[in-house]
């Protein structure tokens, strides 16, 4: 498992982080299960330029949705729906917690906690597929991602972030 940091301030533009997440969601789709985020208190990243008004409208629409009364509030997204994928990519970095789980929810593949903390955890085979897809689309792979060494993953309860 390789850990790849993906905070917004690592990229030249917020939209670059969005594009990398979009490619990841396409490549990893057969492997993951739930794609969720916390819809409470969504906030636009300051550096968001493109689509700012659209994302703000999306946040306002979500704020109007009825909330469940449980302790954990999560909103799922159907990754087979192109519009839902677009929405998730832009909202992941606006949410206090956004997660892409493996099919049995034993492994987290991507997690963002607002714009200040975001990480990919990728097994070697998925990392290779992801990097190939990024290269084929002409995206530059961050240098530290190319040199990141795979390690045995920490259990989810030791990762922090919450």
TORKEMI-337741 format. One line per field, with one value per residue (C-alpha): x, y negated, z; residue number from 1; residue in one letter. Coordinates in Angstrom, 2 decimals. Each point is the difference from the previous one (the first is absolute). Example, Ala and Ser with C-alpha at 12.3 -4.5 7.8 and 13.67 -1.06 7.14 Angstrom:
BEGIN
X	12.30_1.37
Y	4.50_-3.44
Z	7.80_-0.66
i	1_2
aa	a_s
END
This chain:
BEGIN
X	0.00_1.40_-1.03_-0.32_-0.68_-2.57_-0.70_-1.16_3.00_2.30_-1.37_0.37_-3.78_-2.87_-1.36_3.12_-0.85_-3.56_1.26_2.24_-2.92_-2.24_2.54_0.36_-3.78_-0.07_2.92_-0.92_-3.75_-0.04_1.82_-1.86_-3.25_-1.47_0.96_-1.22_0.50_-1.24_-2.46_-0.06_1.86_1.29_2.41_1.52_3.80_1.33_2.12_-2.90_-0.31_-1.70_-3.54_-0.09_-3.62_-1.12_1.56_-1.49_-3.44_0.54_0.91_-3.14_-2.14_1.52_-0.55_-3.72_-0.22_-1.61_2.59_-0.06_-0.19_2.89_3.39_1.90_-1.28_1.16_-1.17_0.73_0.70_-0.71_3.22_-1.83_-1.72_2.25_-1.61_0.38_3.72_0.44_-1.81_2.06_3.33_-0.79_-1.61_2.63_2.38_-2.90_-1.04_1.36_0.21_-0.15_0.90_0.31_-0.21_0.96_-2.86_-0.28_0.86_3.16_2.39_-0.14_1.30_-0.49_-0.83_-0.27_-0.57_-0.75_2.61_2.79_0.30_-0.44_1.63_-0.14_0.87_0.62_1.05_2.80_-2.24_-2.46_2.84_1.47_-3.39_-0.59_3.41_-0.42_-3.39_1.39_2.90_-2.29_-2.17_3.04_-0.08_3.27_0.41_1.36_3.69_-0.41_-2.75_2.42_2.58_-2.48_0.84_-2.71_-0.44_-2.20_-3.17_-0.93_-3.39_-2.66_-0.24_3.69_-0.05_-1.26_-1.61_-3.26
Y	0.00_-3.38_-3.23_-2.99_-3.42_-1.99_-3.26_-2.85_-2.20_2.63_-0.82_-3.08_-0.29_1.56_1.31_2.15_1.88_0.39_1.44_2.50_1.12_0.32_2.27_2.03_0.53_1.22_2.40_1.36_0.33_3.83_0.21_-2.36_0.07_-2.96_-3.51_-2.34_-3.40_-1.96_-2.56_-2.15_-3.31_0.26_-2.85_-1.07_0.08_-3.56_0.90_1.41_-2.05_2.01_1.11_-2.04_-1.13_3.49_1.61_-2.67_0.71_3.73_-0.64_-2.09_2.76_2.60_-2.25_0.00_3.82_1.59_1.37_3.39_-0.09_2.43_-0.81_0.48_-1.97_1.31_-0.65_2.70_-0.55_2.39_0.22_1.47_-3.38_-2.51_-3.01_1.64_0.59_-3.66_-1.12_2.28_-1.10_-3.66_0.56_2.38_-2.86_-2.12_2.60_0.62_3.69_1.67_3.66_2.53_3.49_3.39_2.31_1.52_-3.25_1.48_-2.34_-3.72_-0.93_-3.75_-2.28_-3.78_-2.12_-3.38_-1.58_0.37_3.80_2.55_3.35_2.90_3.49_2.23_3.62_0.42_1.32_-2.90_-2.52_1.30_-0.21_-3.49_-1.31_1.52_-1.70_-3.35_0.23_1.00_-3.08_-2.28_-0.80_-0.49_2.40_-1.80_0.84_1.24_2.36_1.59_0.60_1.07_3.39_2.55_0.87_2.25_-2.03_-1.27_1.11_-2.64_-0.90_-1.02_-2.27_-3.11_-2.75_-0.10
Z	0.00_-1.02_1.70_-2.33_1.56_-1.98_1.84_-2.23_0.78_-1.58_-3.44_-2.15_-0.29_1.92_-3.28_-0.44_3.20_-1.30_-3.29_1.78_2.17_-3.09_-1.67_3.20_0.23_-3.61_0.43_3.43_-0.64_-0.18_3.36_2.26_1.89_1.85_-1.05_2.71_1.57_2.97_-1.42_3.15_-0.18_-3.57_-0.78_-3.30_-0.10_-0.31_-3.02_-2.04_-3.18_-2.74_0.76_3.24_-0.53_-1.05_3.08_2.27_-1.50_0.55_3.66_0.45_-1.52_2.33_3.01_-0.87_0.06_3.07_2.47_1.65_3.77_0.62_1.52_-3.24_-2.93_-3.35_-3.50_-2.55_-3.69_-2.88_-1.97_-2.99_-0.40_-1.78_1.73_3.43_-0.70_-1.02_3.15_2.26_-1.45_0.67_3.40_1.41_0.75_1.38_2.57_3.48_-0.95_-3.42_-0.53_-2.82_1.50_-1.39_-0.94_3.49_1.79_1.49_-1.80_-0.64_-3.46_0.29_2.88_0.23_3.09_-1.51_-2.21_2.56_0.17_-2.78_-0.66_-2.43_1.32_-2.99_-0.38_-2.55_-2.78_0.32_0.27_-3.28_-1.75_1.37_-1.05_-3.48_-0.35_1.16_-2.46_-2.89_0.67_0.11_3.73_1.82_2.89_3.09_0.46_3.57_-1.15_-2.48_2.74_2.73_1.48_0.75_3.67_2.04_0.64_3.45_1.27_-0.64_3.69_0.11_-3.06_1.73_-2.05_1.91
i	1_2_3_4_5_6_7_8_9_10_11_12_13_14_15_16_17_18_19_20_21_22_23_24_25_26_27_28_29_30_31_32_33_34_35_36_37_38_39_40_41_42_43_44_45_46_47_48_49_50_51_52_53_54_55_56_57_58_59_60_61_62_63_64_65_66_67_68_69_70_71_72_73_74_75_76_77_78_79_80_81_82_83_84_85_86_87_88_89_90_91_92_93_94_95_96_97_98_99_100_101_102_103_104_105_106_107_108_109_110_111_112_113_114_115_116_117_118_119_120_121_122_123_124_125_126_127_128_129_130_131_132_133_134_135_136_137_138_139_140_141_142_143_144_145_146_147_148_149_150_151_152_153_154_155_156_157_158_159_160_161_162
aa	x_x_x_x_x_x_x_x_x_x_x_x_x_x_x_x_x_x_x_x_x_x_x_x_x_x_x_x_x_x_x_x_x_x_x_x_x_x_x_x_x_x_x_x_x_x_x_x_x_x_x_x_x_x_x_x_x_x_x_x_x_x_x_x_x_x_x_x_x_x_x_x_x_x_x_x_x_x_x_x_x_x_x_x_x_x_x_x_x_x_x_x_x_x_x_x_x_x_x_x_x_x_x_x_x_x_x_x_x_x_x_x_x_x_x_x_x_x_x_x_x_x_x_x_x_x_x_x_x_x_x_x_x_x_x_x_x_x_x_x_x_x_x_x_x_x_x_x_x_x_x_x_x_x_x_x_x_x_x_x_x_x
END
